[in-house]
């Protein structure tokens, strides 16, 4: 049976905006790609919004909130609170008739690959993350609309498939907790002395500030290539040319550490061991730390990525124009428990086991992502 396809504007309409004003207190809600609207205080451990919230929009339970950039599917219905407030820059939309549309189904479609392809084809503007989708274009987007019972069935299937993906992510979180437990035991050992990062490394070096492009002699690692769980992501690489006289300064080799010196308060100081045989360049927001031994490099990176290390980094980071900063000298002054040979052996064994399990989970996550993408593609074509 064929489905009706309708323009989005026949399903939703702009909500009447109510500003918070003064004298009221409501939770600040932020939009996330993965989890939709979340309470800002619980996600970011602090309020990111400015002091004056009077112009923020009040959103009761039920409306659709649209953030930006829309081609990253940052939109969701407000399910979680009786009332909250969102940025004045967010769009808020009501259903025209809730009797014919299931909110979960519509949200799934508006965050689907088909919808994202529509957004990307219709965006206006030249600056990548500031491109916008005109309201009329958004309202004209075609939406497949099966009967209400079918909408609910599709939403339930996609919810179950998505729950499997969430479970894989939770299991990866448990692996990160093992690192925290290890350093809990190290820090709590009786009589354990402390040392500085500078005691465990031979040298530090800022990266190059030269502009990278689509071609060049060396791939260049930037702060986005260092992940928050202590890995180096080699996708989305840019390239750069470096004079031979600068190779010693601006190339990273196997066993070196890359320390992210400037980022948001939650991400500053993320550190990873470079494990590739091929040398690569590294950019100016990174600091290369060359450890005195491979074992010490694993120890420093493990500590800085643990809960203990992250707390230390947040305390010492200085805020500069909305970003947190830790310079190379400060990085070398970070104190951590002194490792002995037994501690280093235990850490290397733990890392090997964690990496093996992470690889297994990565394979599973790719499978669950492919399964979800397949189900999603079929769902909105009436093939489930």
N, C-alpha and C positions, 0 to 999 in steps of 0.2 A: 504494500500500500504506500503510495507516495505521500510525502509530507508537504505541508504548507511552508513556504518560505516568506518571511515578512520582514520589512525594514525594522531595525532596532527601535526607531522613533515611534513605532506603533505600539511598542511594549512598555517603554519607559518615557518619562518626562522629567524636566528639571525640577528639583525639589525647591520649595520655598525656603530660602536661606534665612536662618535665624542665627544671629551673632551672639556670642557668649555674653558680651558686655561686662559690667563690673558687678562684684558682689556675689558671684556664683562660682562654685568649684566643681569641675567635672574632670574625669580622667582624660589625658591627652592620648589620642590614638594615632599611631603611625602606620603607614602602609609598607608591607614587605612583599617581596616577590614570592617567597615560599608559603608564608602563613597568612597572607592577607592582612587585615587590620589587627594590630596588637597594641596593648597598652604600653606606651613609651617607657614608663618607669620600670616595668618588668623585663623588657627586652634589652634596654641599653644601660640599666643600672643608674641612670641619672636622667634628668629632663634635658632634652636637646632643644626644645622650643624656647623662644625668648621669654623675657619676664612679662611682657604685656600680651595676654591671651584674649583680650577683649574682642578682637576681630575674628577669632577662630570660629568655625561653623559648628553649631550644635547638631549632632546626628543621633537621633533616637534609633532604637532597634528596628532594622528592616530595610533602609534605603541602600542603594548601590553607591559606593564611593570610588571615584576614579582618580588615581594619582598620575605620576609621570616619571620617566618616559613611558607612555602607554604601550609601546612595542615590547616592553618587558613584562606585559600583563600585570601591571601593578594596579589592580582593581579588585574589589570584593564587596560583598554585602556586609553590613554591620550586624553581626550575629551576637557579639559577646557581652554587650553592656545595654542596660536600659537606656542610657544616654552617655555620650562622650563628645569630645570636640576634636576636630581635624583642622589641618592647615587651611587657611583661606584660599590657597592655590588649588586645592582638591575640588573636583566636581562632585556634586551630590545629586542623585537621581532617584525618583520614586517609580514604582510600578504603576502603570495606568489601571490595570485590573488584575489583582493578585489571584483571582479565581481561575485564570487561564494560563498562568505561568508559574512554574516551580523555580524558586530563587536559586536552589542548588544547581539545577540543570542550566539555568541561564548563566550563572557564574562559571560553571565548567566550560560552557561554550565560549564565553568572552575571554577566558584564559587559555583557550585551545590553540593549537598550531595554526588552524585555519583562520582564526580571528587575528592572531599575531601577524600572519602573512598579509591580511587585509590592512592592518594598521601600518605596517612598514611600507606598503605600496602607496599609501595615501598621506603619509606625513609631509608636513610643509616646513620649510626653513632650511638653513645651511649648517647650523651648529649641531653636532651629532646629538648630544643629550638634551638639547633645548628645542628640538623639532616638535611640532604640535600637530594634533589632528583637529581640524575645524569641527565645530559642533554639528554643522549640517552633514558633514561626511560621516561622522560617528553615528548620527541618527539614521543615515541611509544604509548602513551596513546590513546586508542580508543575514537573517538568522533562521535556521531550520527550526520549525516549531511543530513537533508531533503532538498528539493528544496528551492531556495532562498525565494520565496514568503511565504513558510511555516515557514522558519526561522524568517522572519519579523513578521509574525502573532504570533508566540510563544513569541518572545521578547516583543511584545506589550502587550500581556496578562499578562506576568510576571511583566512588568513595572507597570501596573495598580494595580495588587495585592500588589506589593511592596509599592506603594504609600499609600495604606491603612495602612500598617504597619508604615510608616513614619508619617502619620497623628496621630496615637496613641502616638508616641514618642513626637510629638510637643505638644499634649495636656498635657502630663506629664510635659513638660517644663513649661507650663503655671502654673501648680500647684507650681513649685519651685519659680515662680515669685511672688506668693502670700506671701511667706515667706519674700522675699526681700521688698515687699511693707509694710508689717507689721513692719519690723525693720526700714524702712525709716521713718515711723510715730513715732516710739519710739525714734529714735535718734534725730528727729526734734522737739520733744516736748519742749516747752519753760521751761527753768529752770531745765531740766533733768540733774542730776548729773551722774558721771560715777563711776563704781566700778571695781575691778579686778575679774578675775575668782576665784582667791584664796579667795576672800571675800564670795563666794557663795558655796564653797565646803569645806568639812571637811578634806579631805586628798587626797594625790596623791601617786601612786605606779607604778613603772616600772614592766613590765611583766617578765616572766621567760625566760632565755636564753637556757634552756635545749632542747635537740633535740626531736622533735615530730616524731611519726611513725604511722603505720597503726593500732595499737592497744594500749590500755592503759586505765587507770582509768577514765580520764576526756577528753572530746573533748576540743580542744584548738582553740581559736580564734586568727587569725593572721591578718596582716594589710589588706590582700585581702578580709577578711570577713566584713570589714567596708566599705560600699559603699560611693560614692561621694555625694549621696543625703541624707545621714544621716540615713541609715538603716543598720541592721546587717544581712548578708547573711549566712545562716547556712548550705549551701551546701559545698561540697568538704572539709570536716573536717578531720583533723589529730587528733591524740590522744597522751596523755602523762600521766605518773605517777607522782604524787606529794606527798611527805611525809606529813603526817598529820600536822606536825609542821609548814609547809609552806602554808597550806590552806588559812590562813588569808591574806597572801601576794599575792598569785598568782591565786586566784579565783575571778571571777566577779559575782555579784549577781544582782537580779532585781533592777532596778533604778540607777545602776552605769552607768557612762559614760566611753566609750573607745575613747581615743584621739590618732590618728596616728601621732607619732612624727617624723618619717623619711619616706620620699617618694619623688616623683618628685615635682617640685615647684608648680604644679597645684593641687596636691593631698595631700600634707602635711597638717596636722591639721584636716583632715576630722574626724568627731565626731559622735557617735551614742549612744543612750540610750539602754542599755540592758534590754529587757522586758520579758525574759524567766524565768520560775520558777526554772528550773534546773541550778545550778551554773556550770560555765565552766572556764577552765583555759584561760589565755591570754598571748600572746608572747611578747618578749622584744621590738619590734618596737611599741608597744602600751603602753599608760599610762592609768591606771584606775583612774578616778576622782570620788570621792564619794560625791555627792551633799548633802547640808544641808536639802533639802526637794525634793520630786519628782518634784514639780513645778519648782524649781530652776534648776534641772537637764534638764528638757525640754527646759528651757529658754537658758541655756548655749549652749546646743547642737544646738538649732535653730539658735542662733546668729552666732556660728562658721561655720555653713553650709550656712549662708546667704551670699549675695554679700558683705555686710559690713565686715563680719568676714573673708571671704576669702581674701579680700584686705589687711586686717590687718596681716593675717598669711603670705602672700607672702612677705610683707615688712620686717617682723621680721625673716623669715627663713634664716638660714646660709647654704651655699653650702659646702658640704663635699663630695669629690670624685664623683661629678655628681649628688648627691642626696641633697635634702633640709632637714634641721634638725631643730627641735624646742625641746629643752629639757623640762623636767617636770617643772623646776623652771620658765623658760620663759613662759610656758603655763599658769602657775598660775598668771603671771604678766599681761596677756592680759586684756586690759580695754574694757568695754562694758557699755552701758547705764544701770543705776540702775533700776531694775524692781520694781514696786509697785504691790499691790494685784490686782488692776484692769487690769494691763498689763498682769500679769500671767494668769488671768481668760480668757482674750481675746485670748492669745496664745494657751491655752489648748483647747478652743472652735475651733479655727482655725485648730489646729492639728487634732482634731477628724474629722472635715469636710474634710480636705485634705486626711486623711488616708482612709476615706470611699470612696472618689472619686478615689483615687489611686488604691484601691482594685477593683473597678468597671473597671477601665482602664486596670488593670492587667489581669482581666478575658477576656476583649476584645482583649488585645494584644496576649494572649495565643491562642485565637480563630483565629486571623489573621495570627499568625505564623503557626498554623496547616494548615490553608487554603493554605498559600503560599507553605508550604512543600508538600502538596498534589498536588497542581497544578504543582509544579516543577517536582515532581516524574513522574506525568503523561505526562508532556510536552515532556520530553526527551525519552519517550517510545512510542511516537506517539499516545497517547490516548486522547489528547485534542480535 
